[in-house]
Amino acid sequence: MGKDSNTQHKATRQHPPTKIIVERHYVGTEKMETVCKRIAEEQITKKIREIAENSAN
């Protein structure tokens, strides 16, 4: 009986491996938060310019 119970225990379905994503918090000497804010500001400014140009035309 011991072998059967061990076999059944080992036959349980295994979960797929978990992926762990590690991101650097600094780019060069700047915090990632600062870099992300600057990128967001640039994108917003660019979009505002596009809207202003389209409305002027």
C-alpha positions, 0 to 999 in steps of 0.5 A, a space after each residue: 500500500 505504501 508504494 501505491 500511495 507514493 505513486 499517486 502522490 507523485 502523479 499529481 499535475 505540476 504547475 507551470 513554472 512561474 516567471 519572475 520579471 526583475 526590472 532595474 529601478 535606475 537608468 544610469 544615475 536617474 530613478 526609473 520613476 523620473 525617466 518614466 515621468 519625462 517620457 510621459 511629459 514628452 508624449 503629452 506635449 507631442 500629442 498637444 502639439 499634434 492636436 493644435 496643428 490639426 485644429 489650426 488646419 
